[in-house]
Amino acid sequence: MPNVVERPYEASDLTVKKAVLLEMVKRQRDKWPLASFNPSKIRVETLREHLLSGGFTKQVTFDNTTLEPPSIAVAGPQSSPAPATDWPENMTNPSLLEAEGSDSRHERTETTSPRTAAPRLTAALLELQASKDEEDKLHRRREDLHACRIRLLIEEWVDTSAVKRHVEDVDLRPLEVHPAGDWDIRATEVLCALQNSFSAIEGVVKVSVPDMIDPEYRRCFANMARDGNPLVNTETNPAILRVRDASMKLIIEHIPSRVVHMRETAHTTRTGHNRSHDNSEIAHTAGHKRNRDDSDNECPLQKATNRKQARTTAASEGEEREDVEWLKRKAATRPGYIEFCANRNRKLNNPARARFWSFTACFSSTYYKTYIDIPGICHKVRVTKKAIMDALGVGTTALAEAENMSRIMDMYGEHGGLHRSQEVIDTLQDDELVGSGILASFLIQWERDHPI
């Protein structure tokens, strides 16, 4: 009769759709390692990872009737009984099966050899018993695994310039011990041990570990989405972490709190726009008192974080002003800058409009996304679109229009090569004063009618 055994899933069993993987998990819901189970938010990779490493098993049906040996030739009355053999527990001696099938042996072919049937039965039963022994051995080994001492090498980034490094020794129970000596540990247990140590994390953070293949890259496995959520209740991905040499490096990256930034901005706006000196003093005193009361309720780490954020915001604003001034000085040295400044926000003829667009687009393509050295700043500053617009005195629409029109003029204008058009060249040389919209509409329509 058929027997049902439980065996671990293999990678080949998990090449199915997400709905089938979810049914596999629901059949053994108690083995799901995460606190939450939302089918709509769980990825297929996460399901496969937990099904392989979380102790999930599949049901395999083993039919004994298919292993019943064929009948052998009828033995005489003086046939000696089968020799006694020490068979493993829960296994059946093949000679007993042969005796049970003696009533129907005359109905079967006499050409079947017992020497080929008995080994097949023995091999199948031995395979079944070996599988059961392996599962029992694995279960006993997991039960025998005691809590092990692991050293957490914590690298805490308060901001890009302040890094704190400290070490914590914690006791964790491994899920699995590999032959090479590596351990598999649940990520949630690592976070719980971290929060129960002297290096507990506060605020909004991202927690990462070095990648197993390339340690220079980080793999983020926990992320606090907003203030107030306990770190230990955060969903982790991946759920299982690998420990080598009884140590694990954790990279803690603090995320600036938008709530604190909005509070500081509101306080600055409220105290900076009072009409009289008396009202300003009252608002400043009240705001200072509220900040002092709030600071009394904050932990020392949060106080330091707020002060660091204020200094970082001020430094960032100073860098933005410096890069705009640097770009203005660079623009003033380029040919055509005086004409460019004179033609801003004016009605121009087509040649002047074309030169205005070309100057704007060329300056943007030269400095956008480049890193510049500014005296007084210890690191390179990356040029943004906003800095370019502030330096040239143009808006977002004007900059986008200049870049697009300059691109079309390069394709169909005087320097367009095989695609140059005399009609486009004549239009760009028209001296009639028209608005920029008429010339832009002509160029856009020409590109649509003559695609490259």
ABEGO torsion letter per residue (X at the ends): XBBBBBBBBBAAAAABBAAAAAAAAAABAAABABABBBAAABBAAAAAAAAAAAGBBBBBBBBAAAABBBBBBBBBAABBBBBBBBBBBGBBBAAAAAAAAAAAAAABBAABBAAAAAAAAAAAAAAAAAAAAAAAAAAAAAAABBBBBBBBBBBBBABAABBBBBBBBBBBBBABBBAAGBBBBBAAAAAAAAAABAABBBEBBBBBBBBAABAABBBBABBBABBGBBAAABBBOBABBBBBGGBBBBBBBBBBBAAAAAAAAAAAAAAAABABAAAAAAAAAAAAAAAAAAAAABBAAAAAAAAAAAAAAAAAAAAAAAAAAAAAAAAAABBGAAAAAAABGBBBBAAAAAAAAAAAAAAAAAABGBBBBBBGBABBBBBBAAAAAAAAGBBAAAAAAAAAAAAAAAAABAAAEAABBAAAAAAAABABBBBAAAAAAAAAAAAAABBX
